[in-house]
Amino acid sequence: MNDKYITVTQLTRYIKYKIDNDIHLNEVFLKGEISNFKAHSRGHYYFTLKDEGSRINAIMFSSNTKKIKFLPQDGMKVLVTGKISVFEANGGYQIYINDMIEDGVGNLYIAYEQLKKKLEDEGLFVKEKKKAIKKIPSKIGVVTAPTGAAIKDIVSTIKRRWPLTEIYLFPALVQGENAKEDIVKQIKRADNFGLDTLIVGRGGGSIEDLWAFNEEIVARAIYNCQTPVISAVGHEIDFTISDFVADLRAPTPTGAAEMSVPQLNDVLAYLKNIDIRLYQTIKNQIKRNRTKLENFQNRNIFKNPATIYQTKEMIFDNLFERLRYGLINLKHIKEKELLRLKGSYVLQKPYQLLDKKSTKYLQVISKLEPLNPLLTLKRGYAITKTDNKVINSCKKAKKGQILEIQFYDGEIKAKVI
């Protein structure tokens, strides 16, 4: 009864046999965009070839990779030649590529480069505008998916390195159509929590998986965030727009955790080193101060303190004597001057001096007397004026003019006829 049932392996081998013997699948020409590209250490290439509607796993062995003249990368459009076969271990069909040439760059890569140039021209990547990451944070926020390896790695790394830090998770979609809006929402929400640092990111994936972190609204939300942001998207080889606008780019989520907090042992070692240096500094300072003290104690001034005031006392005595002798000399000078004044002619015969001054006064008066104009008038002369101006010629007098004539004993007015 069970003879009609076959195993999964038997079915897979049958399908593989059919595909391997289909002439149309032995040489297939495909075009598509590379995604999830991985170069094996042995020289093999593993990636996904996709278009807008579907995808197929692809492998190119090292014997064929040596022939191509370029290094494939995610987002690159290529033309490939190969055969279709089934990988029995998982039952999936895939293409084994013999040859591959470039066919331009994928649309996602073009969009990535265009947005990168736009934001760079606006100055969103300028290093001088980036905020410093706090060395010893007390609160760290994480915007990422609530499940998955990224949040686990971040939490475990922070707790191991610096367990004093509080971690706040802001769960967000990190993949899919609505991921960009959700990431922006959680960044804005986290910015109001008073965090020291905010980590934004997710684990690795294809360019499509990581594309939410290449969206313009996410980039601007990170740039406008007041909290310092560490971008941690994908693996070390993955670069997103978020990496360029963030204050710091980490190669992985684990790397972001390591960058956000110090290593406890390093801090303890640093503090121990500070303690040793501080102890040595204090010890050296005490030694220097002790040497200074001993030098002070050995000075003569401390051994013989009396010399401080003895010298000053000698100086004071000298000044005192100079002052005393100065006053005595000044007294003698003033006494001599007083005696001279007492013996002067003025004090001895003051009336004789007055008679001499009176005689000299009378002599001066007698010399001034002839110059007195009143004496001239007294001898019969007169002064004629008009409008307070002296007239010294009859020609200056005008008919009808009133003249003022001054005599020795008075003044009269006369009219010119």
Secondary structure by P-SEA (a helix, b strand, c coil): cccccccaaaaaaaaaaaaaacccccbbbbbbbbccccccccbbbbbbbbcccbbbbbbbcaaaaaaccccccccccccccbbbbbcccccbbbbbccbbbbccccaaaaaaaaaaaaaaaaccccccccccccccccbbbbbcccccaaaaaaaaaaaaccccbbbbbbcccccccaaaaaaaaaaaaaaaccccbbbbbccccccccccccccaaaaaaaaacccbbbbbcccccccccccccccbbbccaaaaaaaacccaaaaaaaaaaaaaaaaaaaaaaaaaaaaaaaaaaaccccccaaaaaaaaaaaaaaaaaaaaaaaaaaaaaaaaaaaaaaaccccccaaaaaaaaaaaaaaaaaaaccccaaaaaaabbbbbbcccccccccccccccbbbbbbcccbbbbbbcc
